[in-house]
Amino acid sequence: MPSKNAEERILKATVLDSDRGKRYNVVGHALFPLKDIDLATDEMSVQWKDLIKDVDTVVPCDAGELLVSLCYNQNLERLTVTVCEAKGLKLPEGQTALDSFVKLIFLIENKQIKTKKTVAVKKSTDPKLLCRGPNKDKIVGRVVFGSYMFVRGKPLEHWNEAISAGHKQIRHWQKLTL
């Protein structure tokens, strides 16, 4: 690979399990963006990464960010998610304007329990978002929250902070992934 293109590439390592029938089962993947590695030296670089099951859902991108507030009420066992605003949303290819909304999906053990949408904000890549409103459109990106089993990085830190904060709303900007 030409060195001028290396910084734009991501190395994907796949860990496989071989069973007795000589079949390979995917255990997980790890992504290593080459821009994070100093390729100019001949020294070995050691990096540790968590394995992720489905690479397609967590590939980092520049799709934008969401300001999300999480509040957990332990007495009621209720999680309140508020999507406050978005910034830096990227226009899908071939579009000149962006009508933005956020769809929240609450899952338990990969079973969809509840869905909510915000009102669509017309022609803005930095919208302020309000609850309710039907719409269908292309996915620009996503943010996943949950326990260590499902999430890593800033979304996991945000989740843990909200769960341990009592009735306080915890607001953080979260980068969208594809």
C-alpha positions as CSV (number, residue, x, y, z in Angstrom):
1,M,0.0,0.0,0.0
2,P,1.4,3.4,-0.8
3,S,2.4,5.3,2.4
4,K,0.5,8.4,1.3
5,N,-2.8,6.4,1.7
6,A,-1.9,4.6,4.9
7,E,-3.3,7.3,7.2
8,E,-6.7,7.0,5.6
9,R,-6.8,3.2,6.2
10,I,-8.1,1.1,9.1
11,L,-6.6,-2.3,9.8
12,K,-9.3,-4.8,10.8
13,A,-8.2,-7.9,12.8
14,T,-10.6,-10.8,13.1
15,V,-10.3,-13.4,15.8
16,L,-11.6,-16.8,14.8
17,D,-12.4,-20.0,16.7
18,S,-11.7,-23.3,14.9
19,D,-14.1,-26.1,15.8
20,R,-13.5,-29.9,15.3
21,G,-15.2,-29.8,11.9
22,K,-12.5,-27.5,10.6
23,R,-15.0,-24.6,10.5
24,Y,-14.2,-21.2,11.7
25,N,-16.5,-19.1,13.9
26,V,-16.0,-15.4,14.3
27,V,-15.3,-14.4,17.9
28,G,-14.9,-10.7,17.2
29,H,-13.1,-7.9,15.5
30,A,-10.7,-5.2,16.5
31,L,-10.1,-2.0,14.5
32,F,-6.8,-0.2,14.3
33,P,-6.9,3.2,12.5
34,L,-3.5,3.6,10.9
35,K,-3.6,7.3,11.5
36,D,-3.1,6.5,15.2
37,I,0.1,4.5,14.6
38,D,3.5,6.1,13.9
39,L,4.4,4.4,10.6
40,A,7.6,6.5,10.1
41,T,9.5,4.4,12.6
42,D,10.6,0.8,12.4
43,E,9.8,0.3,16.1
44,M,7.1,-2.2,17.1
45,S,3.8,-0.7,18.4
46,V,1.7,-2.6,20.9
47,Q,-2.0,-1.7,21.2
48,W,-4.8,-3.4,23.1
49,K,-8.4,-3.2,21.8
50,D,-11.6,-4.7,22.9
51,L,-13.1,-7.3,20.5
52,I,-16.4,-6.2,19.0
53,K,-18.9,-8.6,17.5
54,D,-20.2,-6.5,14.6
55,V,-17.7,-4.1,13.1
56,D,-20.3,-2.5,10.8
57,T,-22.1,-0.9,13.7
58,V,-19.2,0.8,15.3
59,V,-16.9,2.1,12.6
60,P,-15.9,5.6,13.5
61,C,-16.9,8.3,11.1
62,D,-17.4,12.0,10.8
63,A,-21.2,11.9,10.7
64,G,-21.6,14.5,13.5
65,E,-22.5,14.5,17.2
66,L,-25.6,14.4,19.4
67,L,-26.0,16.1,22.8
68,V,-27.8,13.5,24.9
69,S,-29.0,13.7,28.4
70,L,-29.4,10.5,30.4
71,C,-31.3,10.3,33.8
72,Y,-31.9,7.1,35.7
73,N,-34.4,6.9,38.6
74,Q,-33.5,3.8,40.5
75,N,-36.7,3.9,42.6
76,L,-38.9,3.8,39.5
77,E,-36.4,1.8,37.5
78,R,-36.9,4.4,34.7
79,L,-34.3,5.7,32.3
80,T,-35.1,9.1,30.7
81,V,-33.2,9.9,27.5
82,T,-33.4,13.4,26.2
83,V,-31.9,14.3,22.8
84,C,-31.1,18.0,23.1
85,E,-29.3,18.9,19.8
86,A,-27.0,17.8,17.0
87,K,-24.1,19.4,15.4
88,G,-21.9,18.8,12.4
89,L,-24.3,16.4,10.7
90,K,-22.9,15.3,7.3
91,L,-25.1,15.5,4.2
92,P,-25.7,12.1,2.6
93,E,-24.3,11.9,-0.9
94,G,-26.5,13.5,-3.5
95,Q,-28.5,15.7,-1.1
96,T,-28.3,19.4,-0.8
97,A,-30.3,19.8,2.4
98,L,-30.8,17.8,5.5
99,D,-34.1,17.3,7.3
100,S,-32.9,15.8,10.7
101,F,-34.7,13.8,13.4
102,V,-33.6,11.3,15.9
103,K,-35.2,7.9,16.4
104,L,-34.7,6.2,19.9
105,I,-35.1,2.5,20.1
106,F,-35.1,0.8,23.5
107,L,-34.0,-2.9,23.4
108,I,-33.9,-5.6,26.0
109,E,-31.9,-8.7,24.9
110,N,-32.1,-7.5,21.3
111,K,-35.9,-7.3,21.5
112,Q,-37.4,-3.9,20.6
113,I,-39.5,-2.7,23.5
114,K,-40.2,1.0,22.7
115,T,-39.5,3.5,20.0
116,K,-39.7,7.3,20.0
117,K,-38.9,10.0,17.4
118,T,-38.1,13.7,17.6
119,V,-39.7,16.2,15.3
120,A,-37.9,16.7,12.0
121,V,-35.9,19.9,11.8
122,K,-35.8,21.1,8.2
123,K,-32.6,22.1,6.3
124,S,-30.1,22.1,9.2
125,T,-26.9,20.3,10.0
126,D,-26.9,21.7,13.6
127,P,-30.6,21.1,14.7
128,K,-32.2,21.6,18.1
129,L,-34.5,18.6,18.5
130,L,-37.9,18.3,20.0
131,C,-39.9,15.1,20.8
132,R,-42.5,13.4,18.6
133,G,-43.1,13.3,14.9
134,P,-43.2,10.6,12.2
135,N,-40.6,10.5,9.4
136,K,-38.6,8.1,7.4
137,D,-35.2,8.9,6.0
138,K,-31.6,7.6,5.6
139,I,-29.6,6.9,8.7
140,V,-26.8,9.4,9.1
141,G,-25.3,7.7,12.2
142,R,-26.0,6.2,15.5
143,V,-25.1,6.2,19.2
144,V,-25.5,3.1,21.3
145,F,-25.7,3.2,25.2
146,G,-25.7,0.3,27.6
147,S,-23.6,-1.7,29.9
148,Y,-20.0,-3.0,29.3
149,M,-21.4,-6.0,27.5
150,F,-22.7,-3.8,24.6
151,V,-20.8,-0.6,24.6
152,R,-17.2,0.8,25.0
153,G,-15.7,4.3,25.2
154,K,-17.5,7.5,25.9
155,P,-21.1,6.1,25.6
156,L,-20.2,3.5,28.3
157,E,-18.7,6.2,30.5
158,H,-21.9,8.4,30.0
159,W,-24.1,5.4,30.8
160,N,-22.2,4.5,34.0
161,E,-22.2,8.1,35.2
162,A,-26.0,8.4,34.6
163,I,-26.7,5.1,36.4
164,S,-24.7,6.1,39.5
165,A,-25.8,9.8,39.5
166,G,-29.2,9.3,41.1
167,H,-31.9,11.6,39.7
168,K,-29.4,14.0,38.0
169,Q,-29.4,14.5,34.3
170,I,-26.0,13.8,32.8
171,R,-25.4,15.5,29.4
172,H,-22.6,14.7,27.0
173,W,-21.8,15.1,23.3
174,Q,-21.6,11.7,21.7
175,K,-20.0,11.1,18.2
176,L,-22.2,9.3,15.7
177,T,-21.0,6.0,14.3
178,L,-22.2,4.1,11.3
